[in-house]
Amino acid sequence: MKRLTLFALAITFIATVFAAKSPYQAVLQHSKIRGRTHGPNVCAMQKIQGTDKKYFTNCKQWYHRKICGKPTVISYECCPGYEKVIGEKGCPAALPLVNIYKTLGVVGATTTKMYSERALLQEEIEGPGSFTFFAPSNEAWAALPTEILDALVSNVNIELLNTLHYHMVNKRLTSDDLKHGAAFTSMYQDFDVHINHYSTGIVTVNCARLVKTDQQATNGIVHVVDRVITAITNNIHSMIDTDDELETLRDAIEAGGLTSLLENEGSYTIFAPTNEAFKKIPPDTLTRILGDPVALKDMLNYHILKNLHCSESIVSGSPLETMQGTVLEVGCDGDKMTLNGKAIITEKDKLGTNGVIHYISELLIPDSAKTLLELAEGSVVTTASKLLTDAGLNDHLLGSEAVTLLAPLNDAFNGKSLTMTPDMKKLMRNHILKGRLSSKGLYHGQELETLGGLKLRVFVYRNNLCIENSCIAAHDKNGRYATMFMVDKVLTPPMGTVMDVLKADDRFSTLVGAIQRAGLTELLNKKGTYTVFAPTNTAFSAMPQADLNKLMRDPKELANLLKYHIGDEFLVSGAVTSHTRLKPLAGDKLELGMRNSTVYVNRLPVVESDLMATNGVVHALDKIVKPLPPKVASDQADRSEIIRDPAIKVGSKGMRSGCVGTMRSFAGLYDLLNLDDDDVMTEAPE
């Protein structure tokens, strides 16, 4: 019976959530569910600590307990349209319907009510009609600059009345009617007010957030907003054109051919760099970009989002697509709006008829407008950048040549000499490939030519894409003329066959002799794709001398042992995962693994990996590889594996790790219906 009841509750919950008409209603519904244990019509609210900002809570915010990176306090308040009754739990009583003038007082917009009386608006909003009033909160009026407020109050019959009429629409509009991108004609000279209704449930009018929504009145509806809004008359191009602080941007827009875009209808977000932002860029770089129409247009489009985002819509970081085609990480830190994690936005929400402008103190230069050297500077490949410059390769890094740079991460140089010797200069030259490449176009076995004349091989693995021993560690960085692949290792070009590699290293002298005795020299000199786990002299020395002597006298046994160390498949260290298998030339499969950046073969650590050869790769070991003992299958072990599998856990922890709108399972719903441990009431409903 209990299970049936829970199932019925789950079905009711799903039906309720899916019946939500808008993102705002969906978030409101979630707040009601979170507040239901405190009585009927109670909503959970999240207040950012240290501020007066409150939000209905969505699922993600509820579990993170953060908004804009700041901790929140949970309170429980009456949902819109309801009030408490003394002696009863929750908020059982619906607010009595009164006219808009009286409703302003009921919802706490008392300053707007007072100014409505002063501006002789009271009679209109008490009388017949069907109005929507976007009423500024008391805090919104207090936040107005003194000179603006004084000007309004001193001219109540015109300026103040006009301002209040601009907050009104001559029909009833609920939150469901406030669609994203909609515009409604206000009661001030038919100027439009602009609505944005975001997926987070936040609704704005002229970028002012609705903080109390759907407050019904007999002659309309009241939505309390967090700022006093002003009439919008100009498009964003006109706003930029008349602002001396954006003079350099204005000239760049004209040179980049974006004037018509910013004059046309649309719904854009522009991060507008000020004159000072342009001055922070090295003059040579700025001159180059301003003189290159392609780079300039890319740079300008990188400052423009395809959709309108008011600052109040941002409650966490999210990647937003630009007109240039890449994304900017737009987020917030407390009351500061951030861009790519930096608080460089100096003014917010300058709204035009076709978009919004946020002023920024730094110029944003996309990769597509940068030279190779600029791509490398300020990133995680600065060591490679310096070495390439020291090697005299700046002509290739700064020019318009179509090349591809293999740029090792800074960590790849740990323990390596950075002295600019002739060999180092030659090595850095071989990190630049001829032609502009895309990692998506590379294929297994492909050969790439370097500026130094070497041919490098491409290896495609299930988990990695490698060029010789260097595996690509990040997405391509596509510059103006060239491309940069960030790789995890300094390149080790192949220098001869496997036998050549072994003979050139004194550590393998015993192994070389063993290979010759076993008759495998020709094998390791011919064309192939061998992976050799090469025992060093230390490995052979660890064997009892009698056993070693016996082994060396038996070429057949010696050959079998050595073939167990050779796989007929090309595996660099970047190809090894936690459970990689390799079939040797003799014997059972070798078990490979990776732990703490060290390759293991049959549980033995590789002391040096990726000694590249033209017909294979050598990995050095200080021990002889031996077969692992056979595994014993166990049904009991298999069952315990299933029980320990975190993917099938249910209950609150599973719910918390996968919190999405309507919940994904009845296990999650069960948790949602059992929240007593989490729901600690910090405030009584008011």
C-alpha positions as CSV (number, residue, x, y, z in Angstrom):
1,M,0.0,0.0,0.0
2,K,2.9,2.4,0.9
3,R,4.5,1.7,-2.5
4,L,1.3,2.4,-4.3
5,T,0.9,5.7,-2.4
6,L,4.5,6.7,-3.3
7,F,3.8,5.7,-6.9
8,A,0.7,7.9,-7.0
9,L,2.6,10.8,-5.5
10,A,5.3,10.4,-8.1
11,I,2.8,10.4,-11.0
12,T,1.2,13.5,-9.4
13,F,4.5,15.2,-9.2
14,I,5.4,14.5,-12.8
15,A,2.0,15.7,-14.0
16,T,2.4,18.9,-12.0
17,V,5.8,19.7,-13.2
18,F,5.1,19.0,-16.9
19,A,1.9,21.1,-16.6
20,A,4.1,24.2,-15.8
21,K,3.5,26.7,-18.5
22,S,6.9,28.6,-18.4
23,P,10.4,28.5,-16.9
24,Y,9.2,30.8,-14.2
25,Q,6.2,28.6,-13.3
26,A,8.5,25.5,-13.3
27,V,10.9,27.2,-10.8
28,L,7.9,28.4,-8.7
29,Q,6.6,24.9,-8.7
30,H,9.9,23.5,-7.4
31,S,9.9,26.2,-4.7
32,K,6.4,25.1,-3.7
33,I,7.5,21.4,-3.5
34,R,10.5,22.4,-1.3
35,G,8.2,24.4,1.0
36,R,5.3,22.0,1.3
37,T,6.3,20.5,4.6
38,H,5.8,24.0,6.2
39,G,2.2,24.1,5.2
40,P,0.0,24.9,2.2
41,N,1.2,27.6,-0.3
42,V,4.6,28.0,1.2
43,C,7.5,28.6,-1.2
44,A,11.2,28.0,-0.5
45,M,13.3,31.0,-1.2
46,Q,17.1,31.4,-1.5
47,K,18.6,34.6,-0.3
48,I,22.2,35.5,-1.2
49,Q,24.0,36.1,2.1
50,G,24.9,39.7,2.7
51,T,22.3,41.0,0.2
52,D,18.6,41.5,-0.1
53,K,18.4,39.4,-3.3
54,K,16.0,36.5,-3.1
55,Y,15.2,33.9,-5.7
56,F,12.7,31.1,-6.1
57,T,14.8,28.0,-6.0
58,N,15.4,25.6,-8.8
59,C,16.8,22.1,-8.4
60,K,20.4,22.9,-9.1
61,Q,20.5,25.9,-6.8
62,W,18.8,24.0,-4.1
63,Y,21.6,21.4,-3.9
64,H,24.5,23.8,-4.5
65,R,23.1,26.3,-2.0
66,K,24.8,29.0,-4.1
67,I,23.8,31.7,-6.5
68,C,26.4,33.7,-8.3
69,G,29.1,31.8,-6.4
70,K,27.8,33.1,-3.1
71,P,26.2,31.0,-0.3
72,T,22.5,31.3,0.2
73,V,20.2,31.1,3.1
74,I,16.9,29.2,2.7
75,S,13.8,30.9,3.9
76,Y,10.1,29.8,3.6
77,E,7.6,32.4,2.6
78,C,4.0,32.7,1.4
79,C,3.8,31.9,-2.3
80,P,2.5,34.8,-4.6
81,G,-1.2,35.5,-3.9
82,Y,-1.3,33.9,-0.4
83,E,-1.0,35.0,3.2
84,K,-0.7,33.6,6.7
85,V,-3.6,33.1,9.1
86,I,-2.9,33.3,12.8
87,G,-2.9,29.9,14.4
88,E,-2.8,28.0,11.2
89,K,0.1,26.3,9.4
90,G,1.5,27.7,6.2
91,C,-0.3,30.3,4.1
92,P,-3.8,29.0,3.7
93,A,-5.6,32.3,2.8
94,A,-5.7,33.9,-0.6
95,L,-5.0,37.6,-0.6
96,P,-8.1,39.6,-1.0
97,L,-8.5,41.2,-4.5
98,V,-8.3,45.0,-4.4
99,N,-7.4,47.5,-7.0
100,I,-3.9,48.2,-8.3
101,Y,-3.4,51.2,-6.1
102,K,-4.1,49.2,-2.9
103,T,-2.2,46.1,-4.2
104,L,0.9,48.3,-4.4
105,G,0.7,48.6,-0.6
106,V,-0.1,44.9,-0.1
107,V,3.0,43.7,-2.0
108,G,5.4,46.2,-0.4
109,A,5.8,48.7,-3.3
110,T,4.8,51.5,-1.0
111,T,7.1,54.1,-2.6
112,T,5.5,53.5,-6.0
113,K,2.1,53.8,-4.3
114,M,3.2,57.2,-2.8
115,Y,4.6,58.5,-6.1
116,S,1.4,57.3,-7.9
117,E,-0.6,59.5,-5.5
118,R,1.7,62.5,-6.0
119,A,1.6,62.2,-9.8
120,L,-2.2,62.1,-9.7
121,L,-2.1,58.5,-11.0
122,Q,-4.1,57.1,-8.1
123,E,-7.5,57.7,-9.6
124,E,-6.5,55.9,-12.8
125,I,-5.2,52.8,-11.1
126,E,-8.1,52.7,-8.7
127,G,-10.7,52.9,-11.5
128,P,-11.9,50.6,-14.3
129,G,-9.5,49.0,-16.7
130,S,-7.2,46.1,-17.1
131,F,-3.6,47.2,-16.5
132,T,-0.2,45.6,-15.9
133,F,2.0,47.6,-13.6
134,F,5.7,46.8,-13.4
135,A,6.1,48.5,-10.0
136,P,9.6,49.4,-8.8
137,S,10.4,48.1,-5.3
138,N,11.2,50.6,-2.5
139,E,14.8,49.6,-2.9
140,A,14.7,50.4,-6.6
141,W,13.6,54.0,-6.0
142,A,16.2,54.4,-3.3
143,A,18.9,53.2,-5.7
144,L,18.2,56.0,-8.2
145,P,20.9,58.7,-8.3
146,T,19.8,61.7,-6.2
147,E,19.8,64.1,-9.1
148,I,17.5,61.9,-11.2
149,L,15.1,61.3,-8.4
150,D,15.0,65.0,-7.5
151,A,14.2,65.8,-11.1
152,L,11.3,63.4,-11.2
153,V,9.8,64.4,-7.9
154,S,10.1,68.1,-8.7
155,N,8.1,67.7,-11.9
156,V,5.4,65.2,-10.7
157,N,2.8,66.2,-13.3
158,I,5.0,65.4,-16.3
159,E,8.3,63.6,-15.6
160,L,7.1,61.4,-12.7
161,L,3.8,60.6,-14.4
162,N,5.5,59.8,-17.6
163,T,7.9,57.5,-15.8
164,L,5.1,55.7,-14.0
165,H,3.1,55.3,-17.2
166,Y,6.2,53.8,-18.9
167,H,5.9,51.0,-16.2
168,M,2.3,50.3,-17.3
169,V,0.7,48.3,-20.1
170,N,-2.9,48.7,-20.9
171,K,-3.9,45.0,-20.5
172,R,-3.4,42.2,-18.0
173,L,-0.2,40.2,-18.5
174,T,0.6,37.3,-16.3
175,S,4.1,35.7,-16.1
176,D,2.9,33.2,-18.7
177,D,2.2,36.0,-21.1
178,L,5.7,37.5,-20.6
179,K,7.4,35.5,-23.4
180,H,11.1,35.7,-24.1
181,G,11.8,38.4,-26.6
182,A,8.3,39.9,-26.5
183,A,7.7,43.7,-26.5
184,F,4.6,45.4,-25.2
185,T,3.4,48.9,-25.8
186,S,3.6,51.0,-22.6
187,M,1.2,53.8,-21.6
188,Y,3.9,56.4,-22.2
189,Q,3.8,57.6,-25.8
190,D,3.4,54.0,-27.0
191,F,7.1,53.2,-26.3
192,D,7.7,49.5,-25.9
193,V,8.8,47.6,-22.8
194,H,11.0,44.6,-23.6
195,I,10.6,41.2,-22.0
196,N,13.1,38.5,-21.5
197,H,12.1,35.2,-19.9
198,Y,15.1,33.0,-19.3
199,S,15.4,29.2,-18.8
200,T,16.4,29.8,-15.2
201,G,12.9,31.1,-14.5
202,I,14.1,34.7,-14.3
203,V,11.9,37.2,-16.0
204,T,13.1,40.8,-16.8
205,V,11.4,43.9,-18.2
206,N,14.0,46.3,-19.7
207,C,16.6,44.2,-17.8
208,A,14.9,44.8,-14.5
209,R,14.2,41.5,-12.7
210,L,10.6,40.7,-11.6
211,V,11.0,40.0,-7.9
212,K,7.4,39.6,-7.0
213,T,5.3,38.3,-9.9
214,D,1.6,37.8,-10.6
215,Q,0.1,39.9,-7.8
216,Q,-3.5,39.9,-8.9
217,A,-5.7,43.0,-8.6
218,T,-9.4,43.7,-9.5
219,N,-8.3,45.9,-12.4
220,G,-5.1,44.3,-13.5
221,I,-1.9,42.7,-12.2
222,V,1.2,43.9,-10.4
223,H,4.8,42.7,-11.0
224,V,7.3,44.2,-8.6
225,V,10.7,44.9,-10.3
226,D,14.1,45.6,-8.8
227,R,14.9,48.9,-10.6
228,V,13.2,51.9,-12.1
229,I,13.1,51.4,-15.9
230,T,13.6,54.2,-18.5
231,A,12.3,54.5,-22.0
232,I,14.3,52.9,-24.9
233,T,14.5,55.0,-28.0
234,N,17.8,54.2,-29.8
235,N,19.4,51.1,-31.3
236,I,22.7,49.9,-30.0
237,H,24.7,51.3,-32.9
238,S,23.3,54.8,-32.1
239,M,24.2,54.4,-28.4
240,I,27.8,53.4,-29.3
241,D,27.9,56.2,-31.9
242,T,27.1,58.9,-29.3
243,D,29.3,57.7,-26.5
244,D,32.7,59.3,-26.4
245,E,33.9,56.5,-24.1
246,L,33.4,54.1,-27.0
247,E,35.1,56.2,-29.7
248,T,37.7,53.5,-30.6
249,L,35.1,50.8,-30.8
250,R,32.9,53.0,-33.0
251,D,35.8,53.4,-35.5
252,A,36.5,49.7,-35.4
253,I,32.9,48.8,-36.1
254,E,32.8,51.1,-39.1
255,A,36.1,49.6,-40.4
256,G,34.9,46.1,-39.7
257,G,31.6,46.6,-41.7
258,L,29.3,45.8,-38.7
259,T,27.3,49.1,-38.8
260,S,24.3,47.7,-40.6
261,L,24.1,44.7,-38.3
262,L,23.9,46.8,-35.2
263,E,21.3,49.1,-36.8
264,N,19.0,46.3,-37.9
265,E,16.4,44.5,-35.8
266,G,17.8,41.9,-33.5
267,S,18.3,40.8,-30.0
268,Y,22.1,41.1,-29.3
269,T,24.4,41.4,-26.3
270,I,27.5,43.5,-26.9
271,F,30.4,43.5,-24.5
272,A,31.7,47.0,-25.5
273,P,35.4,47.6,-24.8
274,T,36.1,51.2,-23.7
275,N,38.8,53.4,-25.2
276,E,41.0,52.5,-22.2
277,A,40.5,48.8,-23.0
278,F,42.0,49.3,-26.5
279,K,45.0,51.1,-25.0
280,K,46.0,48.1,-23.0
281,I,46.7,46.1,-26.1
282,P,50.3,46.2,-27.5
283,P,50.3,48.8,-30.3
284,D,51.8,46.4,-32.9
285,T,49.1,43.8,-32.2
286,L,46.3,46.4,-32.3
287,T,47.6,47.9,-35.5
288,R,47.8,44.5,-37.1
289,I,44.3,43.5,-36.2
290,L,42.8,46.9,-37.2
291,G,44.5,46.7,-40.5
292,D,43.3,43.1,-41.2
293,P,39.6,43.1,-42.2
294,V,39.2,39.4,-41.4
295,A,40.8,39.5,-38.0
296,L,39.0,42.7,-37.1
297,K,35.6,41.3,-38.0
298,D,36.3,38.2,-36.0
299,M,37.4,40.2,-33.0
300,L,34.3,42.4,-33.1
301,N,32.0,39.4,-33.5
302,Y,33.7,37.8,-30.5
303,H,32.3,40.7,-28.4
304,I,28.7,40.0,-29.6
305,L,26.3,37.3,-28.3
306,K,23.6,36.0,-30.5
307,N,20.9,36.5,-27.8
308,L,20.1,39.2,-25.3
309,H,21.4,38.6,-21.8
310,C,20.6,41.1,-19.1
311,S,22.9,40.9,-16.1
312,E,20.0,39.8,-13.8
313,S,19.6,36.7,-16.0
314,I,23.0,35.4,-15.0
315,V,23.0,33.3,-11.8
316,S,25.9,31.0,-12.6
317,G,28.6,30.6,-15.2
318,S,27.5,29.3,-18.6
319,P,29.1,29.3,-22.1
320,L,27.2,31.5,-24.5
321,E,27.8,31.5,-28.3
322,T,29.2,34.6,-30.0
323,M,28.6,35.9,-33.5
324,Q,32.2,34.8,-34.2
325,G,31.2,31.1,-33.6
326,T,33.0,30.4,-30.4
327,V,31.8,30.9,-26.8
328,L,32.3,33.2,-23.9
329,E,31.9,32.1,-20.3
330,V,29.4,34.6,-18.9
331,G,29.0,34.3,-15.1
332,C,28.7,36.3,-11.9
333,D,30.5,36.7,-8.6
334,G,28.1,38.1,-6.1
335,D,26.8,41.3,-7.7
336,K,29.6,41.4,-10.3
337,M,29.0,40.1,-13.8
338,T,32.1,38.2,-15.1
339,L,33.5,37.3,-18.5
340,N,35.7,34.3,-18.9
341,G,36.0,34.3,-15.1
342,K,37.1,37.9,-14.8
343,A,35.2,40.8,-13.4
344,I,36.0,43.2,-16.3
345,I,32.4,44.5,-16.8
346,T,32.3,48.1,-15.6
347,E,28.7,49.1,-16.6
348,K,25.8,46.8,-17.2
349,D,22.4,46.7,-18.9
350,K,22.6,49.7,-21.3
351,L,19.5,48.6,-23.2
352,G,18.7,49.5,-26.8
353,T,15.8,48.6,-29.1
354,N,17.8,45.7,-30.6
355,G,20.0,44.6,-27.8
356,V,21.9,45.4,-24.6
357,I,25.4,46.8,-24.0
358,H,27.7,45.9,-21.1
359,Y,30.9,48.0,-20.9
360,I,34.2,46.1,-20.4
361,S,37.7,47.2,-19.4
362,E,39.6,44.7,-21.4
363,L,39.6,44.0,-25.1
364,L,38.8,40.3,-26.1
365,I,40.9,38.9,-28.9
366,P,39.7,35.5,-30.2
367,D,42.2,32.9,-31.3
368,S,41.1,33.4,-34.9
369,A,42.6,36.9,-34.8
370,K,45.9,35.8,-33.3
371,T,49.3,34.9,-34.6
372,L,50.9,31.6,-33.5
373,L,53.1,33.5,-31.0
374,E,50.0,35.2,-29.5
375,L,48.2,31.9,-29.2
376,A,51.1,30.5,-27.2
377,E,51.6,33.6,-25.0
378,G,49.6,33.7,-21.8
379,S,48.7,30.0,-22.0
380,V,50.1,26.7,-20.7
381,V,52.8,26.5,-23.4
382,T,54.8,29.6,-22.6
383,T,58.0,27.5,-22.2
384,A,57.7,26.3,-25.7
385,S,56.9,29.8,-26.9
386,K,60.2,31.1,-25.4
387,L,62.3,28.3,-26.8
388,L,60.8,28.8,-30.3
389,T,61.7,32.5,-30.1
390,D,65.2,31.7,-28.8
391,A,65.6,29.3,-31.7
392,G,65.0,32.2,-34.1
393,L,61.6,30.9,-35.4
394,N,59.6,34.1,-34.9
395,D,59.2,34.6,-38.7
396,H,57.1,31.4,-38.7
397,L,55.2,32.4,-35.5
398,L,54.3,35.9,-36.4
399,G,53.8,35.8,-40.2
400,S,51.0,34.7,-42.5
401,E,52.6,31.3,-43.3
402,A,50.2,28.3,-43.1
403,V,51.8,26.0,-40.6
404,T,50.8,23.9,-37.6
405,L,52.7,24.2,-34.3
406,L,53.1,21.3,-31.9
407,A,53.4,23.1,-28.6
408,P,54.3,21.0,-25.6
409,L,52.7,21.9,-22.3
410,N,55.0,23.6,-19.8
411,D,55.0,20.4,-17.6
412,A,56.5,18.5,-20.6
413,F,59.8,20.3,-20.1
414,N,60.2,19.3,-16.4
415,G,63.7,17.8,-16.0
416,K,64.8,18.7,-19.5
417,S,67.7,21.1,-20.3
418,L,66.4,24.4,-21.9
419,T,69.8,25.5,-23.1
420,M,69.5,26.6,-26.8
421,T,72.1,24.2,-28.3
422,P,72.1,23.4,-32.1
423,D,70.3,20.2,-31.3
424,M,67.6,22.0,-29.3
425,K,67.2,24.5,-32.2
426,K,66.8,21.6,-34.6
427,L,64.3,19.9,-32.3
428,M,62.2,23.1,-31.9
429,R,62.1,23.5,-35.7
430,N,60.7,20.0,-36.0
431,H,57.8,21.1,-33.7
432,I,56.5,23.1,-36.7
433,L,54.6,21.2,-39.4
434,K,54.2,22.4,-42.9
435,G,50.6,23.3,-43.8
436,R,47.7,24.2,-41.7
437,L,46.1,21.1,-40.2
438,S,43.1,20.1,-38.2
439,S,43.3,17.3,-35.7
440,K,39.9,16.1,-36.9
441,G,41.4,15.5,-40.3
442,L,44.4,13.4,-39.1
443,Y,44.3,9.6,-39.7
444,H,46.3,6.6,-38.5
445,G,49.5,6.1,-40.5
446,Q,49.5,9.6,-41.9
447,E,52.9,11.2,-42.4
448,L,53.4,14.9,-41.6
449,E,56.5,16.9,-42.7
450,T,58.2,19.4,-40.4
451,L,60.1,22.5,-41.3
452,G,63.3,20.6,-40.4
453,G,62.5,18.0,-43.1
454,L,61.5,15.1,-40.9
455,K,58.5,12.9,-41.5
456,L,56.3,12.4,-38.4
457,R,53.7,9.6,-38.1
458,V,50.2,10.0,-36.8
459,F,48.8,7.3,-34.5
460,V,45.0,7.2,-33.7
461,Y,44.1,5.3,-30.5
462,R,40.8,4.8,-28.8
463,N,41.7,7.3,-26.1
464,N,44.3,9.6,-27.8
465,L,45.5,11.1,-31.0
466,C,49.3,11.2,-31.2
467,I,52.0,12.5,-33.4
468,E,55.0,10.2,-32.7
469,N,55.3,10.2,-28.9
470,S,53.4,13.5,-28.4
471,C,49.6,13.2,-27.9
472,I,47.2,16.1,-28.4
473,A,46.2,17.4,-25.0
474,A,43.5,19.9,-25.9
475,H,41.3,21.2,-28.7
476,D,43.0,22.8,-31.7
477,K,43.7,26.5,-31.3
478,N,43.1,28.0,-34.7
479,G,44.8,31.3,-35.3
480,R,44.6,33.8,-38.1
481,Y,46.8,31.9,-40.5
482,A,48.1,28.9,-38.5
483,T,47.0,26.2,-36.0
484,M,48.4,25.2,-32.7
485,F,48.2,21.6,-31.2
486,M,49.0,21.6,-27.5
487,V,50.7,18.2,-26.9
488,D,51.6,16.4,-23.7
489,K,55.3,15.7,-24.4
490,V,58.3,17.1,-26.1
491,L,58.6,15.5,-29.5
492,T,61.0,12.5,-29.8
493,P,61.6,12.1,-33.5
494,P,62.5,8.5,-34.7
495,M,66.2,8.0,-35.0
496,G,66.8,4.7,-36.8
497,T,65.3,1.2,-36.3
498,V,64.6,-0.5,-32.9
499,M,68.1,-2.1,-33.1
500,D,69.6,1.3,-33.8
501,V,67.9,2.8,-30.7
502,L,69.0,-0.1,-28.5
503,K,72.6,0.0,-29.7
504,A,72.8,3.7,-29.1
505,D,71.9,3.4,-25.4
506,D,74.5,1.8,-23.1
507,R,71.7,0.6,-20.8
508,F,70.7,-2.0,-23.3
509,S,74.1,-3.6,-24.1
510,T,73.2,-6.9,-22.5
511,L,69.9,-6.9,-24.4
512,V,71.6,-6.2,-27.7
513,G,73.9,-9.2,-27.1
514,A,70.9,-11.4,-26.2
515,I,69.0,-10.3,-29.4
516,Q,72.0,-11.2,-31.5
517,R,72.4,-14.6,-29.8
518,A,68.7,-15.3,-30.3
519,G,68.8,-14.4,-34.0
520,L,66.3,-11.5,-33.7
521,T,68.5,-8.8,-35.1
522,E,67.0,-8.9,-38.6
523,L,63.5,-8.8,-37.2
524,L,64.1,-5.6,-35.2
525,N,65.8,-4.0,-38.2
526,K,63.1,-4.6,-40.7
527,K,60.0,-2.5,-41.4
528,G,57.3,-3.1,-38.8
529,T,55.2,-1.7,-35.9
530,Y,56.9,-3.2,-32.9
531,T,56.4,-2.2,-29.2
532,V,59.5,-3.4,-27.3
533,F,59.6,-3.6,-23.5
534,A,63.3,-3.5,-23.3
535,P,65.0,-4.9,-20.1
536,T,68.0,-2.8,-19.1
537,N,71.3,-4.2,-17.9
538,T,69.9,-3.8,-14.4
539,A,67.1,-6.2,-15.2
540,F,69.5,-8.9,-16.5
541,S,71.9,-8.3,-13.5
542,A,69.0,-9.1,-11.1
543,M,68.8,-12.6,-12.5
544,P,70.9,-15.3,-10.7
545,Q,74.1,-15.7,-12.7
546,A,73.6,-19.4,-13.2
547,D,70.1,-18.8,-14.7
548,L,71.4,-16.0,-16.9
549,N,74.3,-18.1,-18.2
550,K,71.9,-21.0,-18.9
551,L,69.5,-18.7,-20.7
552,M,72.3,-17.2,-22.9
553,R,73.4,-20.7,-23.9
554,D,69.9,-21.6,-25.2
555,P,69.0,-19.5,-28.3
556,K,65.5,-20.9,-28.6
557,E,64.6,-20.3,-25.0
558,L,66.2,-16.9,-25.1
559,A,64.2,-16.1,-28.3
560,N,61.0,-17.0,-26.6
561,L,61.8,-14.8,-23.6
562,L,62.6,-11.8,-25.8
563,K,59.6,-12.3,-28.0
564,Y,57.4,-12.1,-24.9
565,H,58.8,-8.6,-24.6
566,I,57.8,-7.6,-28.1
567,G,54.4,-6.8,-29.4
568,D,53.5,-6.5,-33.1
569,E,51.6,-3.3,-32.6
570,F,52.7,0.3,-32.1
571,L,51.8,1.5,-28.6
572,V,53.2,4.8,-27.3
573,S,52.6,5.6,-23.7
574,G,49.7,7.8,-24.6
575,A,47.8,4.8,-26.0
576,V,47.9,3.0,-22.6
577,T,44.8,3.1,-20.4
578,S,44.1,1.4,-17.1
579,H,43.3,-1.9,-18.9
580,T,45.2,-2.2,-22.2
581,R,46.2,-5.6,-23.6
582,L,49.0,-6.3,-26.0
583,K,49.7,-9.7,-27.8
584,P,53.4,-10.4,-27.8
585,L,55.2,-12.4,-30.5
586,A,55.3,-15.4,-28.0
587,G,53.2,-16.2,-25.0
588,D,50.0,-14.9,-23.5
589,K,48.8,-11.3,-23.7
590,L,50.7,-8.6,-21.8
591,E,48.6,-6.5,-19.3
592,L,49.4,-2.8,-19.6
593,G,48.2,-0.1,-17.3
594,M,48.8,3.6,-16.4
595,R,49.2,4.9,-12.9
596,N,50.6,8.3,-11.9
597,S,51.8,8.9,-15.4
598,T,53.8,5.7,-15.3
599,V,53.2,2.8,-17.7
600,Y,53.1,-0.6,-16.2
601,V,53.5,-4.0,-18.0
602,N,52.4,-7.0,-16.1
603,R,52.6,-4.8,-13.0
604,L,56.2,-3.8,-13.6
605,P,56.9,0.0,-14.0
606,V,58.4,1.3,-17.2
607,V,61.4,3.5,-16.2
608,E,61.5,5.4,-19.5
609,S,58.9,5.3,-22.2
610,D,58.6,6.4,-25.8
611,L,62.1,5.8,-27.3
612,M,60.9,6.2,-30.9
613,A,62.2,4.2,-33.8
614,T,61.3,4.1,-37.5
615,N,59.8,0.6,-37.0
616,G,58.5,0.8,-33.5
617,V,58.8,2.2,-30.0
618,V,61.0,1.1,-27.0
619,H,60.0,1.3,-23.4
620,A,62.7,0.6,-20.8
621,L,62.3,-1.7,-17.8
622,D,64.6,-2.6,-14.9
623,K,63.1,-6.0,-14.6
624,I,62.4,-9.0,-16.8
625,V,58.7,-9.3,-17.7
626,K,57.1,-12.5,-16.4
627,P,53.6,-13.9,-17.1
628,L,51.0,-13.0,-14.4
629,P,49.4,-15.8,-12.4
630,P,46.1,-17.0,-13.9
631,K,43.0,-15.3,-12.5
632,V,40.3,-17.2,-10.7
633,A,36.7,-16.4,-11.7
634,S,34.3,-15.8,-8.9
635,D,30.6,-15.4,-9.1
636,Q,30.6,-13.9,-5.6
637,A,33.2,-11.3,-6.7
638,D,31.0,-10.4,-9.8
639,R,28.0,-9.9,-7.6
640,S,30.0,-7.6,-5.2
641,E,31.2,-5.6,-8.2
642,I,27.6,-5.0,-9.2
643,I,26.6,-3.9,-5.7
644,R,29.5,-1.5,-5.5
645,D,28.7,0.0,-8.9
646,P,28.0,3.7,-8.1
647,A,26.0,4.0,-11.3
648,I,23.0,2.1,-9.8
649,K,22.8,3.8,-6.4
650,V,19.5,5.3,-5.4
651,G,18.4,7.6,-2.7
652,S,19.4,11.2,-1.9
653,K,23.1,10.9,-3.0
654,G,22.1,9.6,-6.4
655,M,19.5,12.2,-6.7
656,R,22.0,15.0,-5.8
657,S,24.5,13.9,-8.4
658,G,21.9,14.1,-11.2
659,C,19.6,16.9,-10.3
660,V,17.7,17.9,-13.4
661,G,14.3,19.7,-13.8
662,T,11.7,17.0,-13.6
663,M,13.9,14.2,-12.0
664,R,14.8,11.1,-13.9
665,S,13.6,8.2,-11.8
666,F,11.2,7.2,-9.1
667,A,14.3,6.7,-6.9
668,G,14.9,10.4,-7.2
669,L,11.2,11.2,-6.6
670,Y,11.3,9.1,-3.5
671,D,14.1,11.2,-2.3
672,L,12.2,14.3,-3.2
673,L,9.3,13.1,-1.1
674,N,11.6,12.5,2.0
675,L,13.4,15.8,2.6
676,D,13.1,16.2,6.4
677,D,16.8,15.9,6.9
678,D,17.6,18.7,4.5
679,D,14.7,21.0,5.0
680,V,15.7,23.1,8.0
681,M,13.5,26.1,8.4
682,T,15.5,29.2,8.8
683,E,12.6,31.6,8.6
684,A,8.9,31.3,9.2
685,P,6.6,32.2,6.3
686,E,5.9,35.9,6.3
